[in-house]
Amino acid sequence: MIPNCKHTAELLSQGQDRPLTPVEQLRLRLHLLLCDGCRNFSRQLEFMRRALRRYRDRD
């Protein structure tokens, strides 16, 4: 079962805090292949994570 956009957003957020299971990873990848909006959201999360790390590590 491929998750909907809401579930995909939850998986992307959870993936920031914990390792996703192999099944979750597969479902996430399948949805991201099909959904431009969720791919964009995923890129935005990654950008924010990198920006926060740089801010934290700047000193």
C-alpha positions as CSV (number, residue, x, y, z in Angstrom):
1,M,0.0,0.0,0.0
2,I,1.4,3.4,-1.0
3,P,0.8,6.0,1.7
4,N,-1.2,9.2,1.0
5,C,0.4,12.6,1.3
6,K,-0.5,13.1,4.9
7,H,1.0,9.8,5.9
8,T,4.1,10.5,3.7
9,A,4.6,13.9,5.5
10,E,4.4,12.0,8.9
11,L,7.0,9.4,7.7
12,L,9.3,12.2,6.5
13,S,9.1,13.9,9.9
14,Q,9.5,10.7,11.8
15,G,12.5,9.8,9.7
16,Q,14.2,12.9,11.1
17,D,13.9,11.4,14.6
18,R,14.2,7.6,14.1
19,P,15.2,5.1,11.6
20,L,12.3,4.1,9.4
21,T,11.5,0.4,9.0
22,P,12.3,-1.2,5.6
23,V,8.6,-1.3,4.8
24,E,8.2,2.4,5.7
25,Q,11.2,3.3,3.6
26,L,9.8,1.4,0.6
27,R,6.3,3.0,0.9
28,L,7.9,6.4,1.3
29,R,10.1,6.0,-1.8
30,L,7.2,4.8,-3.9
31,H,5.1,7.8,-2.9
32,L,7.9,10.2,-3.6
33,L,8.3,8.7,-7.1
34,L,4.7,9.7,-7.8
35,C,4.2,12.9,-5.9
36,D,5.9,16.2,-6.8
37,G,4.5,18.0,-3.8
38,C,5.9,15.5,-1.3
39,R,9.2,15.4,-3.1
40,N,9.4,19.1,-2.7
41,F,8.4,18.8,1.0
42,S,11.2,16.3,1.5
43,R,13.7,18.6,-0.1
44,Q,12.5,21.4,2.1
45,L,12.9,19.3,5.3
46,E,16.4,18.3,4.2
47,F,17.4,22.0,3.5
48,M,16.1,23.1,7.0
49,R,17.9,20.3,8.7
50,R,21.2,21.2,7.0
51,A,20.7,24.9,7.7
52,L,20.0,24.2,11.4
53,R,23.1,22.1,11.7
54,R,25.2,24.8,10.1
55,Y,23.8,27.4,12.5
56,R,24.4,25.1,15.5
57,D,28.0,24.3,14.4
58,R,29.0,27.8,13.3
59,D,30.9,28.6,16.5
